[in-house]
Structure formats: C-alpha cells, structure tokens
C-alpha cells in the first residue's frame, strides 16, 4: 500500500509540545495530519520502507519499559523472519516518544482519548498486511511473534492471544482477575456468541489489515477488546488462538489500572460487559421471545371458546389474558431481536434471511388477515354488548373468550405489519444486495 507520508505535511517551525527532543534526533522526520492537527507522526532514521507486519502498540508514559520493549519488537521480528514496522500510538507527557523513535519505532503522537480511540486513530497509518497488537509495558513477550505471523500467513484472519494456553508469570495478574474476572467475562461472551475463546481480555492479538478495516472499531476505551472478539465471530473470520507469555510489571512501574485507582478494573469490566450485551442483544430477545410466545399461545388458544376445567383446576378468561400478554411480549421480543440482527449483521447473511422469511407482500397479506379476523371477533363482542342493554356476557362463555382472541390477533397483525415495514426499511441504509445468503 502507498505510504501515508504522501498525504501528510511536514511539521513546520511550531513543533508539538513534548516532542521537541524527539524531533531533534538525527534523521527523525515529523509530519502532521492535514485533517487532525493534533496528530503527529514521527518517522525514525532507519524506517522500514516495506513492512509486512505492523506492531501496533498504544503507550502512555512508559519511559521505564519503552526502550526494552522496542528492542523486544526488533528481536521478535528478526526471529520470525519478517520485515516489520513498530508503530507506537503515544499520548505521553514523559520521554516515551523520544525513546521509542530513537529505538527505531514510528511514533504516532495523539491526544489522550482512550485505548480504543488510540487504535482507531492509528488505522490510516498502518502499512503492514498483518497487524499484531499489544502493550508497551513488557508484560507481553513480543520476542515471540512467530506464532502470530505463521498463523496469519497460513490464512488466519484473527489470531487471539491466550494467556491460559500460554504461561502466566507468578504475580503478573491479580487473583481477582485471574481466577474470577477474566474467566467469568470470557464465559459470558462465549455463551452470548457461541464462541470458544479461552481469554478474551488478552491484550496481544493479531489481525489482518483487511479484517481490521472491515471490522470498523468504534469503541473508545477498554471495551475495544470485547468488540474485536465479538466482531470476529459476527464477521465469521478465520480465527485461532495463539499461546502467549504474560509477565509481571517491571520494578517501579504501575499498571494503568493501578494508576487510575482501585475502581478502574471494575469500570473496565462493566464497559466490556456493556459492549458484549449491546452487540449481542438478540441473545436476550429472540430465544426468550419465542419461549414466551409459545407459552402464551399454550395458555390462550385452548381457551378461545370458553373456560376449561381439569379436575379441581379451572382455566378462565384471566388465564387467557395472561396468555395474550405473554404472546405480545414474546412477539415484540422476537421482533426486537430481528431488528438487532439487522443492525449487527456485518456480512448481510442474517439480514437477507430475515427479509426472505418476512417477504414484503406475503407478510402484508398475513398481517392484514390477522388484523381483520381479530377485528371481526371484537365487533361480534361489541355487538353482543350493545344488543344486551350494554351488559357484559358471562366471562365463562365463548363470546368474551373470542373477543380476547380477537384482541390478540389484532395486536399480532399490527406488530407484524410494523416489523415488516422496518425490516424492509433497512434496505435504504444497507442495500438490497445484502439479501443474498
């Protein structure tokens, strides 16, 4: 791909604050984005002109580890037999950018806008065909890049690192994270999406540049990790897990969570769960909705012509009303789940399937018939009410039961009509071409 430098402007006499020392290094070039003047790219003197791999790593005030980390990256690239670039997405106020570019890394200096946003900001500057992500704190061993490179060279589009399949140095993870937080949230994601990951929070992962572009990450903070995992499932990417080595923090360094306070891990867990639930909304809607609807039909349809007594137990009009409520709630849940599929289907396959099942003309006829039949049944009930001096019939008789059935049919018909309209309205945004399976 063409080097992004072609679209950038050399930094003028006004050097961004905090980058004066880095820009003064021999051979270092500095460029500013014409669309975002707060973003500055530093290019080292010994820059790799044609990288196959981009090591994409955010960093905030990592002066303790950054020199060693960049050295690890060079060692890992050499051991893997691959030409690569090291792209540090920096939002530091210390010497991190100077030390990184001095070691031979490209530095993309951005405002401090969140971990997910750091990856979003970096995407236009990624030159490699394959991207390996991680942290600049020397907790992930970037000297062992070969398994990621080999996996992607052989067809893997998303290579998820796994500390559980690799090694975790004693003291590298707090017990709450290692024995509860990570296993529990991993279990939740696997249940929601039918996946089989062992470590969804591993910060070291590989992805092809093409898949990264199609993924369209939107998360601004920690939840980017869950978003990437779940989108890899949604997009049906060729995925594998790669064992990684996880090391404890070096002497004198505090992790980002410790810097942010005791509540930071809990906040990170919550926003990751929020991402899982939002992107997996249909899990809470479609199957539960079908279950409620079937239970409601079981309670309502047999009572359409009057009360039913079995032994000492009588199923009355009240039972039928409960059934109708369950049918309506279940149907709405099912239809909301269908709309979630519309918005979260990255390949178009599910969207096309829903449109075929709810073919416009057919469903307009079906919803119209349901509504009309329900209306007739309720007209009969109203006519009986008027003709009998505005008095209600015996609740155990057939007429009130048929009236309740009519109300249910009208609600089901109207809901189906509305859902079909919304379903096909998505063609305006997503296009009819995605109807193909």
Secondary structure as UniProt FT lines:
FT   HELIX           4..7
FT   STRAND          9..10
FT   TURN            17..18
FT   HELIX           20..23
FT   TURN            26..27
FT   STRAND          29..32
FT   TURN            37..38
FT   STRAND          40..43
FT   TURN            45..46
FT   STRAND          53..59
FT   TURN            63..65
FT   HELIX           66..80
FT   STRAND          84..90
FT   HELIX           96..102
FT   TURN            103..104
FT   STRAND          106..109
FT   HELIX           115..122
FT   HELIX           123..125
FT   STRAND          130..135
FT   TURN            142..143
FT   HELIX           146..153
FT   TURN            154..155
FT   STRAND          158..168
FT   TURN            170..171
FT   HELIX           175..176
FT   HELIX           177..181
FT   HELIX           182..193
FT   TURN            200..201
FT   STRAND          205..208
FT   HELIX           209..215
FT   TURN            222..223
FT   HELIX           224..234
FT   TURN            235..236
FT   STRAND          239..246
FT   TURN            251..252
FT   HELIX           256..260
FT   TURN            262..263
FT   HELIX           264..279
FT   HELIX           281..284
FT   HELIX           286..300
FT   HELIX           301..303
FT   TURN            304..305
FT   STRAND          308..310
FT   TURN            311..312
FT   STRAND          313..315
FT   HELIX           317..344
FT   HELIX           349..357
FT   HELIX           360..387
FT   TURN            388..390
FT   TURN            395..396
FT   HELIX           398..425
FT   HELIX           427..430
FT   HELIX           432..435
//
